[in-house]
């Protein structure tokens, strides 16, 4: 039977529950335990696919085509294993399932209620992912005290009671703020948060305290006294330069030992040498480059979380620091903001806002020989720019932005035109891509068939393929069953690659995605050449 670790948060949001949960997973997996994770999200959307990046950050896509919370990206990167649609559970999914069952008559004669029907559905989903694993880590979204989270908290309380003390523990992530006026760290927010949790019937086993400075032994003793948690189970979570330092920081404080002791588990000795080497390289890079992410959601960095991490991973592979410059494509001075960068990346997105400046950014990269990487919409912008300014197709565009354009070099497939429901209806998840030999991407991947994750509706219009190829825009990757263009490259350019898929979703800190590795390598060469 799997054992359960429940991770909750208190006081304020954005304390890093996802990083905490992922770091715990990394430590336990390093001991050769089979670990999986699940995120419980309290919003009523079925998934985040139709939510604004300004509200929710990026939408992470799993290999099986689920649009999920961005924390699943952390899970995959820290555990170096794929998640599925079952590793994310939302209130919307739970209620959608229960209401569908009620309409079918499965609850005839019964009053459908939060307890037991909603909590039972939540527990069912948690136990489903637990099968075949030693440990399942359950992260509860939101903060203790939120009305939306109550069914999830009640469900995990019930599981804790059902499996017993030796098979479940509760990790509560909380804030210990420093008050500058009194020059003191304050424990009262944590005390209140733990009190709220205990009102629900959950006693935390471990406290992870977010702080910007060291917690004294006296302060830990005070927290232990008022929160009924042993001092050795109070873990300090200071701000660090890189999130990949967190597992090592937790390990130094004995968090993994505490967990194994509380769960009455034995595990093999630790294997953290690769993490230590990674952190050493992060903290002492041999070189650095500046990469521009030219997007329209740059006001919320989480909107491009996986891309930012994948760029860092590409740097790790070359022992280089990647400085990311977020360039707002609503800014009229985009060209000036790209003047001194060593690489330009245009990410995916939806909607017309900022498109012309994205196209301008692609032109800057093409004409100046700056390494370029276009992802999804970024690739499409590069194709539009090439069609307009090289192929002479005046005002060429995507039908997403101009339905009457004379040159629809990007358009929607007929099957997508027939879709009326927007949620979960794009080309989603893993698709095979066949690569052409002698292309840059073939050299980077080292094989002629790769599998990458997708999230889009619009495609390269094959009507214009021959003309654009003749002028130098090479089609080097293709989804053969429908002859869909997946990758384009530019002849006579140091590095100009556009991909229809989202390679950032499969990049890992210890195993950088090949195209990101190549992009950073080209940026390092460009910097050396222009120095």
Steps between C-alpha positions, in 0.01 A plus 500: 500500500626846413571751773380859476667837548253789496642849436287798603570873515405782732517876563550611137512345154814457289706361788637223282286196585570360154877533539479360854295200386727444198815521713361244742426278202854542367653406838285190535555391142875536559456223758362267229139534612221508241340843537212670326320830559159658458391865510154579638380831356197669660371696200177409319657497152534142377860586410703820457488480119267798455636707790705816451876465556474819705287311752644152490841511334585248230294198409717190528421224250560136588602232252145362493361840398365640826511874565610526862638720774856627459604316819492179297795647311689521830405141578634377166821703522588403858401133475613462137187303419186569299169592660159427349150650506439306822769699683284814500157513661282811497174581676353541152592141406360365826166678471475429126538127571253497789233701317533276193451193722201662671336575164548137398311394810790341685396670826126415483342541841800684642570863575830588331717690746854627549548230763516220403459533123745781419760385752466139381566609138810692612627201699436272202719718279780513757495121547500448122841666457631326813477155340839339440696762696669504838405863567248744356553868573176701497524878464186692596464829312403824671551580867345362816191707577391535138140383461585341162760264651282357775378188313860411411618551857215287631585227247867484602400505868283197435779317316736573789250348742429200276862396440632581846780711646782284364376528141426871465659826605418865449757761394382857553681778311469832679656845529728635772526868402771742608363829633756766429370755753545262792787305338330172586378185332137446593347159572140612552391457132623140513328440833169626363536298181572180691207578731271533198626168366439328832145638509439298183633192675851488352808502722813586298789257537761733348517877459687651204557865587561745219736773619764732364744430786608229740261379769664490842469194723298714742251591228469135393437403862226762519335368184532145632328598825206686347452280193552159667769403249844372608779756450687258273192487274507878446679554169642834397433595138710805426501674164765348273662603172359199315198283574724198434681572826185429703531117515856534633393767750227268629735204509756688712226555758401134501157538340524169312606322820207651688256383232636144498491485878143627522381261228691208653685436176843370415672614185839471335778755549469833327618569146523877472838543330345609171290764678810629683695521176209679333478761777878553494481573126202731550685702764832523310429521125784539253309735269172687463258604226196724483189354338192707418155346544284720279146441624184676610458344845836612637333681791446155655822299482314173573332537160829379347617280788594188305672704228705690758600175672586334168727794411675461835536127434659578164746720689571226756598268214772751397595615853357841412270742676198607294376850574141531379375834374121514482409722206141626494378487140248773582797734542560707184877488563533125456783531247710707742443248779643226276811693403748334737355154559672177394185310410131570434221261596138560402267282711153367433181692566153581376337812362602790277645735763875552453521290183657767279782554748556124524532497122741794527708307757526206258617739227765650730634149571498400133664814365761544773597134528393480865422143617123455484261248649127519424260279694145433374367850425865609495563268207188629327618860540832406342319343203279808459805729514686291240196493270458877521858617475677229301227338290332833421158392628381840613295488823533121528346389826333230706125461469497526879574871459366577153235267365504676159877516448606442140786278615384278792838336558367384838145363516270271694435142398144416398457268799581788736250730326216264595577519872271715716620417853833672568622301801737211426433497124832609350768270363627394840765268638766279343530467121784346300716724285723371221821697448696556181862395504764773464275744688606679820229332703599156376852570623365614837266206557729242342205304356243532224182453704415690817192544717398845628198657669256731322243764590364694203221533241666666202746335260748585225299523175648242260369701205804727541754236596680464164539872444639568848736201481632622165589834659687343793250416773571132550237259629707254703239341730161356408207311647467250219140370539361845412812651340502775762806721527660464843841666464645766272857621470659784307786444259814708541426600859700403813189370676145571388257228610121508534301211646125447506519300823603595856843348570527683832261253661751214474811682616655393831780659708720191467390429141451819301274486194719471184376810314542717810854364535570590139342845535716588802810363325426728203443796734838438668667489157320820396616678813860387449491613138351841579723571801 
